Amino acid sequence: MKNICVIGAGGTGQCFAADMALAGHKVSLYDDRKERLDEIRLAGGICLTGGGRTGKVLPALCEHAEEALEKAELVVVCAVAHRHEALAEQCAPFLKDGQTVFISAGGGASLIFDRAIRTARGLDEQQRHGVVLGELEGNLYPCRRLRPAQIFMAFPLARRMVAAFPACDTPKLQQALAGVLETDAASNVLETALNSPNVVIHLMGSLLNLGAIERSGGEYWLYKTGLTPGVLSMLEAMDKEKTAVFNAWGWTARSPLPHMHRVARQNSFPELDAFRSLIGPTSASHRYISEDASTCVCLLADAGRAAGLDMPLSSGLLALASALHGRNYACEGRTLKALGLGGLSTQEVTARLLGR
């Protein structure tokens, strides 16, 4: 049994907290949004349904980061990307050497937590701290918060790729996750960040289906109706652009397209029906567009340009999302500079990621 602190009481955070509590771990759940914790209290716990463990359970609910982190061995951050910086600043003063912070989905956020810990402790770039920081490739679960404190999990936890920042700590990360998640080691946290299936699927798939999404009145299922032959062809092109970036950096690319082709065959593979039933995107402002533009695709485009590539599809998607939302995702999103890696050569970035 592990003492696990879950940061973030959205769909994934509630899903993971309930799943781990049902598995017999001691779980605390922290969120700076009191209303999310209040909905769980009012419901008498989190009700978990779907394809994995099911049941109703009430983890320890914490409104203060210090309380939540006090006795935790493993800290799992389950939050949308735009909350990473604020949560890192809230948690950093209370994190202790020997604790492990694991981020799902990471998107390079381990570097943000590293910076926050260094700032809280007054450490410079050369000084190491004893907090193990790591990230998951993609998200822990395909899941949805159906109603307050009611979570649907399409699939249970499966073996996944993980990496630590710096990567020399990856064995420590894997040891900390033993008994919680079966893992394989990726080469570094940017490889895990950009191998998230969402990098290829969410923004491209959503923008190509934008008219149908806006006409749906909030009831749109990308994986039921949006994976047409033309959309799949465009996703294939996006996947090729991602693979070119990985080849340039010397990373191992893993494609989500075989899975998407199976999902698209609506009358086949009935075991995927739970995944197809996941609603979204439900509007033009949905996180499939805003989060994936500001984080996944922005970072991919910047990594590609740093390696000397043109990145026409990624850059075009960022321009379209920026026009849609009146923002400049290419400049204000999660770039290498935003992660503290700006102005470095690809060799220098790699050395930093590896801890050399």
C-alpha positions, 0 to 999 in steps of 0.5 A, a space after each residue: 500500500 502506498 500513500 498517494 496524494 492526487 493533485 487536481 479533482 477534475 475527471 482524471 484526478 477523481 478517476 485516479 483517486 477513486 481507482 487507487 483507493 479501491 485498490 487499497 492505497 491510502 489516498 488524499 485529493 487536493 484541489 484549490 477549487 473548493 467547489 470540486 471538493 464540495 461536490 465529492 463531499 455532498 455526494 458522499 464520495 466518488 462513484 467510479 463506473 466503466 471498464 476498470 474497478 468500480 464502486 464508491 469511495 471517499 478519499 481524504 479531501 484537502 483544501 491546502 497543499 501542505 496538508 495534502 502533501 505532508 505524508 505522501 510518498 507519491 504525488 500524482 498531478 492530474 490537471 489541464 496544462 494551463 493549471 500546471 504553473 499555479 499548482 507547481 507554485 502551490 506545491 513546491 514549498 511543501 515538497 520534500 526530498 524523497 517524494 515523487 511527483 508524477 504528472 499526467 499528462 505531462 506535456 513537459 510540466 516536470 520542468 515547470 515543477 523543477 523550476 518552482 522547487 528551485 525557486 522555493 528553495 533558492 537553488 541555482 541550475 547546477 544544484 540538485 534537489 531530492 524530489 523525483 519528477 516524472 511524466 506519463 506519455 499521454 493521460 492515465 485513463 480515457 475517462 469523463 466526469 459525467 456528473 458531479 462526483 460520478 466518473 466513467 472510466 473507459 479502460 483500466 490502467 495499462 502498461 505505459 511509457 514514462 520518463 523522469 526529469 532528468 532522465 537519469 532519475 527514470 529508474 527511481 520514478 519507475 520504482 516509485 510507481 511499482 504497484 500502481 502502474 506498470 511502466 517502460 522507460 522513455 528516453 526523456 520527458 519531451 519524448 513522452 510529452 510529444 508521444 501523447 496521442 492527443 498531439 496528433 488527434 485532438 487539434 487536427 480532428 477538432 478543427 476539421 469537424 468544427 462545423 459539426 461540433 458547433 451545430 451539435 448543441 454540446 453533444 458531439 462525439 469525435 470518436 463516433 462520428 468524426 473519424 471519416 476517411 478524409 480526417 484519418 488521412 489528415 491525421 496520418 499526415 500530422 503523424 508523419 510530421 511528428 515522426 519527422 521531428 522525432 527522427 531529427 531529435 533521435 527519439 522513438 515515435 509511437 503512432 496513435 493511428 493504428 488505434 484510430 483506424 480501429 476506432 473508426 470502424 464503428 461496426 467492428 472491435 466492440 471492445 472499443 465502444 466505451 472509448 467511442 462513447 466518450 463525449 467531446 469536443 462539445 464546443 469551439 472552446 473545448 480543451 481539445 482545441 485550446 489545451 492541445 494548441 497551447 501545449 501539445 501542438 505548440 511544443 511540437 512545432 517549436 521542437 521541429 523548428 529548433 531541429 530545422 524543420 518547417 512544420 507546415 501542418 503544426 504551424 497551420 493548426 496553431 494559426 487556425 486555433 489562434 484565429 478562432 480564439 483571438 490568441 497567439 498560441 505559437 508565442 504564448 503557448 508551451 515552447 522550449 523557451 517557456 520550459 527553460 530550454 530556449 536558446 539551446 542547441 538540440 544537443 544542449 537540450 538533450 544533455 539537459 533532459 538526460 541530466 548530463 
